[in-house]
């Protein structure tokens, strides 16, 4: 969820910063250009003031008045210092003074348009915004007014390289500020999503704990947005109800199994007495006795399952190899009686497990393997360590199960169609799974080539989390 929420927040914050940064960058560029325009207006006003006192000479061609020479020196100095072309031109376009001296008023272009506007007795319009990537000059023109008439026009043609560099530097500062703000925004988004999703993560972990059998797990409702706190409270109420229902179910199964055992025992005793009065070898009585014993076994298994689901695992650091070797030795006589070889490879290895629960689970698995393995075949039990877990693998050479049957093995009362005539209640592997899961272990089933079943019991090597 965080991977979906965080990009959304980042995109929204980036859009906000972009919406603020673009107008700021435009404002920086406009402000820098306006400052240059104001400087040029001041310059043209000064030159216009000097040009007001220049009068045409009548002494001959090429002769200039003192005021005109003063104006020419000022323009030349201005060009030399700033590199800005400047000139004062009469109404007909002929120069009064200019710098450089070879600069003449063009017939068209921006300079000519600014000159024409100034002839109308007003300053030329401000140039359009010049961006850092536009290599063009800036033209400003002001009229020279004498006795209320425009007698000449002062024109400046400024290079914009320095101004564009300053604009670019301003943009870099804006970009740096935006980048820093974006980093802060990302950090804030991480904290915000962490704060918002922390109850969700806790809820997810608690859900997993309950699904793993730790029904006492609950969610703390002290942090997070109000909606998630309400969700946490609702979840805890649901978990309480589920726990109550499951407890009632376990109690019902245990009570029903326990209450049925006494009448069933009495019924089996009466059948035994009845059998004494009938001819020996009566098939109907034998069938009734077999079904009664099977029903008694089902009740015992139901009671064991209810107790296993209710009991808490008492985890201790256990030598899995020694425990497995003990169970292999205990089941060896039963296997020999069935004509099956039971062999074990059980090197010492430690793991955290409930010895009683693990022994019961191994008994069910080994019993199942010996039961379905034909005579003169072998059941192998192997103990190994693999990183954070220890494994006990039990493989038989029986008929095995299909892929579809592997998905159902371990379900309560489920038995393969090809094994319906073999003694059993269909609860043994279910009890094994419950016992193992209570201690953080697991049980898995797979094929053994070319035929047979492979059962892998896994127990953790790390201690329980306190």
C-alpha positions in Angstrom: 0.0 0.0 0.0 2.9 2.3 0.8 4.3 1.9 -2.7 1.0 3.2 -4.1 0.4 6.0 -1.6 3.9 7.4 -1.5 4.2 8.1 -5.3 0.8 9.8 -5.3 1.9 12.1 -2.5 5.2 12.8 -4.2 3.5 13.6 -7.5 1.0 16.0 -5.7 3.8 17.8 -3.9 5.9 18.0 -7.0 2.9 19.6 -8.8 2.5 22.1 -6.0 6.2 23.0 -6.0 6.2 23.3 -9.8 3.1 25.5 -9.7 5.0 27.8 -7.3 8.4 27.5 -8.9 7.4 28.4 -12.5 5.8 31.7 -11.6 8.8 32.5 -9.4 11.2 31.7 -12.2 9.2 34.0 -14.5 9.2 36.7 -11.9 13.0 36.4 -11.5 13.5 36.8 -15.2 11.0 39.7 -15.5 12.5 41.5 -12.5 16.1 41.2 -13.9 15.0 42.5 -17.3 13.0 45.4 -15.7 16.1 46.4 -13.8 18.1 46.6 -17.0 15.3 48.5 -18.8 15.2 51.1 -16.0 19.0 51.5 -16.3 18.7 52.0 -20.1 15.8 54.5 -19.6 18.0 56.5 -17.2 20.9 56.4 -19.7 18.8 57.5 -22.6 17.3 60.3 -20.5 20.8 61.6 -19.6 21.9 61.5 -23.3 18.6 63.2 -24.3 19.4 66.0 -21.8 22.8 66.5 -23.4 21.3 66.4 -26.9 18.9 69.2 -26.1 21.7 71.7 -26.2 23.2 70.6 -29.5 22.5 72.9 -32.4 23.4 72.3 -36.0 26.5 74.1 -37.1 26.6 76.4 -40.2 30.4 76.7 -40.5 30.7 73.9 -43.1 30.5 70.2 -43.6 32.1 68.1 -40.9 32.3 70.8 -38.3 30.7 70.2 -34.9 29.7 72.4 -32.0 31.3 72.0 -28.5 28.0 70.5 -27.2 28.0 67.9 -30.0 31.6 67.0 -29.2 30.7 66.6 -25.6 27.8 64.3 -26.5 30.1 62.2 -28.8 32.7 61.8 -26.0 30.0 60.7 -23.6 28.6 58.2 -26.1 32.0 56.8 -26.9 32.9 56.4 -23.2 29.6 54.7 -22.6 30.2 52.3 -25.4 33.8 51.6 -24.3 32.8 50.9 -20.7 29.5 49.0 -21.1 29.7 47.7 -24.7 26.3 49.2 -25.4 25.7 50.9 -28.7 24.1 54.3 -28.3 23.3 57.1 -30.7 21.3 60.3 -31.1 19.6 60.5 -34.5 17.7 63.4 -36.1 14.2 63.0 -37.3 15.4 62.1 -40.8 17.6 59.4 -39.4 20.9 61.1 -39.8 23.2 60.8 -36.8 23.9 63.7 -34.4 26.4 61.5 -32.5 26.8 57.8 -32.1 29.2 55.2 -30.7 30.6 53.3 -32.4 31.0 55.9 -35.2 30.0 53.4 -37.9 26.7 52.5 -36.3 23.8 53.9 -38.4 20.1 53.7 -38.0 18.8 50.6 -39.9 15.9 50.8 -42.3 13.9 48.2 -40.5 14.0 45.9 -37.5 13.6 46.5 -33.8 15.8 49.6 -33.7 13.8 51.3 -36.4 10.5 50.5 -34.7 11.7 51.9 -31.4 13.0 55.0 -33.2 9.6 55.5 -34.8 7.8 55.2 -31.5 10.0 57.8 -29.9 9.3 60.2 -32.7 5.7 60.3 -31.4 7.0 62.0 -28.3 6.9 59.0 -26.1 9.4 56.4 -24.9 9.5 53.2 -26.8 7.6 50.2 -25.4 9.4 47.9 -23.1 11.0 45.0 -25.0 9.5 41.6 -24.9 10.8 39.2 -22.2 14.2 37.9 -23.2 14.8 34.3 -21.9 18.3 32.8 -21.3 18.2 30.8 -24.6 17.3 33.9 -26.7 20.4 35.6 -28.1 19.0 39.0 -29.0 19.7 42.6 -27.9 17.5 45.0 -26.0 16.5 48.3 -27.7 15.3 51.4 -25.7 14.6 54.8 -27.4 13.7 58.1 -25.8 12.8 61.4 -27.6 14.9 64.6 -27.5 12.4 67.4 -27.0 13.2 71.0 -27.6 10.5 73.8 -27.4 7.9 71.1 -27.3 9.0 69.4 -30.5 10.9 66.1 -31.0 14.1 67.1 -32.7 16.0 63.8 -32.3 15.8 60.4 -30.7 18.3 58.6 -28.4 18.6 54.9 -29.1 20.5 52.3 -27.1 21.0 48.8 -28.3 22.2 46.7 -25.4 23.7 43.1 -25.5 21.8 40.8 -23.1 24.4 38.1 -22.3 25.1 39.4 -18.8 21.4 39.7 -18.1 20.6 36.3 -19.4 23.4 34.8 -17.2 22.0 36.5 -14.1 18.5 35.2 -15.0 20.0 31.7 -15.4 21.7 32.0 -12.0 18.5 33.1 -10.5 16.8 30.1 -12.0 19.5 27.8 -10.6 18.8 29.2 -7.2 15.1 28.6 -7.6 15.8 25.1 -8.8 18.0 24.4 -5.8 15.3 25.7 -3.5 12.8 23.6 -5.3 15.0 20.5 -5.0 15.6 21.1 -1.3 11.9 21.6 -0.8 11.2 18.4 -2.7 13.6 16.5 -0.5 11.9 17.9 2.6 8.5 17.0 1.0 9.7 13.4 0.3 10.9 13.1 3.9 7.6 14.5 5.2 5.7 12.1 2.9 7.7 9.2 4.2 6.9 10.2 7.8 3.3 10.8 6.9 2.8 7.5 5.1 4.6 5.7 7.9 2.3 7.3 10.5 -0.8 6.6 8.4 0.1 3.0 7.5 1.7 2.0 10.8 -1.7 0.8 12.1 -2.2 -1.0 8.8 1.1 -2.8 9.2 0.3 -3.7 12.8 -3.2 -4.9 11.6 -1.6 -7.0 8.9 0.9 -8.6 11.3 -1.8 -9.3 13.8 -4.0 -10.8 11.1 -1.1 -13.1 10.2 -0.6 -14.0 13.8 -4.2 -15.0 14.2 -4.2 -16.9 11.0 -1.1 -18.8 12.3 -3.0 -19.8 15.4 -2.1 -17.2 17.9 -5.7 -16.2 18.6 -4.7 -14.0 21.6 -3.1 -11.4 19.3 -4.7 -8.0 19.2 -4.1 -4.6 17.7 -3.1 -1.5 19.7 -5.5 1.3 18.9 -3.5 4.2 20.4 -2.0 5.6 17.2 -2.9 6.5 13.6 -5.8 8.4 12.0 -9.2 8.1 13.6 -10.6 5.9 10.8 -7.8 3.3 11.3 -8.2 3.4 15.1 -11.9 2.6 14.6 -10.9 -0.2 12.2 -8.5 -1.5 14.8 -11.2 -1.6 17.5 -13.6 -3.3 15.1 -10.9 -5.8 14.2 -10.3 -6.6 17.9 -14.0 -7.1 18.5 -14.1 -9.4 15.5 -11.1 -11.3 16.7 -12.7 -11.7 20.2 -15.9 -13.0 18.6 -13.9 -15.4 16.4 -11.9 -16.6 19.4 -15.1 -17.1 21.3 -16.7 -19.1 18.5 -13.7 -21.3 18.0 -13.5 -21.9 21.7 -17.1 -22.9 21.8 -16.5 -25.2 18.8 -13.5 -26.8 20.5 -15.4 -27.1 23.8 -18.3 -28.7 21.9 -16.1 -31.2 20.1 -14.3 -32.1 23.3 -17.4 -32.4 25.3 -19.3 -34.3 22.6 -16.3 -36.7 22.2 -16.0 -37.2 25.9 -19.7 -37.7 26.5 -20.0 -40.2 23.6 -17.1 -42.3 24.8 -18.9 -43.7 27.8 -22.1 -44.8 26.0 -20.0 -46.2 23.1 -17.9 -48.2 25.6 -21.0 -49.6 27.2 -22.4 -50.4 23.7 -19.2 -52.2 22.7 -19.3 -54.2 26.0 -22.9 -55.3 25.3 -21.8 -56.3 21.8 -19.0 -58.4 23.3 -21.5 -60.1 25.6 -23.9 -60.6 22.7 -21.1 -62.2 20.7 -20.6 -64.8 23.4 -24.2 -66.0 22.9 -23.9 -66.3 19.1 -22.0 -68.9 17.1 -18.3 -68.2 16.9 -17.2 -66.4 13.7 -20.5 -64.6 13.1 -19.7 -62.0 10.4 -22.4 -59.5 11.4 -21.1 -59.3 15.0 -17.5 -59.0 13.8 -18.5 -56.1 11.4 -20.4 -54.3 14.2 -17.4 -54.7 16.5 -15.1 -53.3 13.9 -17.3 -50.3 13.2 -17.7 -49.7 16.9 -13.9 -49.7 17.4 -13.5 -47.4 14.4 -16.0 -45.0 15.9 -14.2 -45.1 19.2 -10.9 -44.3 17.4 -12.6 -41.3 15.7 -13.9 -40.0 19.0 -10.4 -40.3 20.5 -8.9 -38.5 17.6 -11.5 -35.7 17.8 -10.7 -35.3 21.5 -7.0 -35.2 20.7 -7.6 -32.6 18.0 -9.7 -30.4 20.3 -7.0 -30.6 23.0 -4.3 -29.8 20.5 -6.1 -26.8 19.2 -6.6 -25.5 22.7 -3.1 -26.2 24.2 -0.3 -23.7 24.1 3.1 -24.9 22.8 5.8 -25.3 25.5 8.8 -24.5 23.3 12.3 -25.7 24.4 15.6 -26.1 22.7 15.4 -29.7 21.6 17.8 -32.2 20.0 15.6 -32.9 17.0 17.9 -35.7 15.8 17.7 -37.6 19.1 14.0 -37.2 19.4 13.4 -38.4 15.8 15.8 -41.4 16.4 13.7 -42.3 19.5 10.5 -42.3 17.5 12.1 -44.3 14.7 13.2 -46.9 17.3 9.7 -46.9 18.8 8.0 -47.6 15.5 10.5 -50.1 14.2 8.7 -53.2 15.7 5.4 -52.1 14.1 7.1 -51.7 10.8 8.9 -55.1 11.0 5.5 -56.7 11.8 4.2 -55.3 8.6 7.3 -56.4 6.6 8.4 -52.8 6.1 12.0 -51.5 6.8 12.1 -48.3 8.8 15.5 -46.6 8.6 16.6 -43.3 10.0 19.4 -40.8 9.4 19.2 -38.6 12.4 22.3 -36.5 13.1 22.3 -34.2 16.1 20.6 -30.9 15.4 18.9 -28.5 17.7 15.7 -26.5 17.2 12.9 -24.9 19.2 10.0 -27.2 19.6 7.5 -28.7 22.0 9.0 -32.2 22.4 5.6 -33.8 23.3 3.8 -32.1 20.4 6.6 -32.9 17.9 6.7 -36.6 19.1 2.9 -36.8 18.5 3.2 -35.3 15.1 6.0 -37.6 14.1 4.1 -40.6 15.4 1.2 -39.7 13.1 3.4 -39.1 10.1 5.5 -42.3 10.6 2.3 -44.3 11.3 0.8 -43.1 8.1 4.0 -43.9 6.1 4.3 -47.4 7.5 0.5 -48.1 7.0 0.6 -47.3 3.3 4.0 -48.8 2.4 3.8 -52.3 0.9 5.8 -55.2 2.3 9.5 -55.4 1.6 9.6 -51.7 0.9 11.4 -49.0 2.9 10.4 -45.9 4.9 13.2 -43.4 5.3 13.4 -40.7 8.0 16.0 -38.0 7.5 16.9 -35.1 9.8 18.8 -32.0 8.4 19.5 -28.4 9.2 18.8 -25.7 6.6 19.6 -22.1 7.7 17.0 -21.0 10.2 15.0 -24.2 10.2 15.5 -27.9 10.9 13.7 -30.4 8.8 12.5 -34.0 9.3 11.7 -35.7 6.0 9.7 -38.9 6.0 9.5 -40.7 2.6 7.6 -43.9 1.8 7.3 -46.1 -1.3 3.6 -46.5 -1.2 1.1 -45.6 -3.9 1.4 -41.9 -3.2 -1.1 -39.2 -4.1 -2.2 -37.3 -7.1 -1.6 -33.5 -7.5 -5.2 -32.8 -6.6 -5.0 -35.1 -3.5 -1.9 -33.3 -2.3 -3.8 -30.1 -2.0 -6.3 -31.8 0.3 -4.1 -34.1 2.4 -4.2 -33.0 6.0 -7.8 -31.8 5.9 -10.0 -33.1 8.6 -11.7 -36.5 7.9 -10.3 -36.5 4.3 -8.9 -39.7 3.0 -7.9 -40.7 -0.5 -10.4 -42.7 -2.5 -7.9 -45.5 -2.9 -7.3 -45.8 0.9 -10.9 -46.0 2.1 -10.6 -49.6 3.2 -7.5 -49.0 5.3 -7.9 -48.4 9.0 -7.9 -44.8 10.1 -10.1 -41.8 10.9 -8.5 -39.2 8.6 -7.6 -37.0 11.5 -4.0 -38.0 12.2 -2.3 -35.6 9.9 -4.7 -32.8 10.9 -3.6 -33.3 14.5 0.0 -33.2 13.4 -0.4 -29.9 11.5 -2.2 -28.3 14.5 0.6 -29.5 16.9 3.4 -28.2 14.7 1.7 -24.8 13.9 1.3 -24.1 17.6 5.1 -24.1 17.9 5.8 -22.2 14.8 6.5 -25.3 12.7 4.8 -26.6 9.5 4.2 -29.7 7.5 4.3 -30.1 3.8 3.6 -32.9 1.3 5.0 -33.8 -2.0 5.7 -36.6 -4.5 8.5 -39.1 -4.1 9.8 -40.5 -7.4 9.0 -42.9 -8.9 6.1 -43.4 -6.4 5.4 -42.6 -2.8 4.8 -39.7 -0.5 7.3 -37.2 0.9 6.4 -35.5 4.1 8.5 -32.6 5.3 8.2 -31.4 8.9 9.8 -28.0 9.6 10.7 -26.5 13.0 12.4 -23.2 13.6 15.9 -23.0 15.0 15.5 -19.5 16.3 13.9 -18.9 19.7 10.4 -17.5 20.1 9.9 -13.8 20.1 9.2 -12.5 23.6 
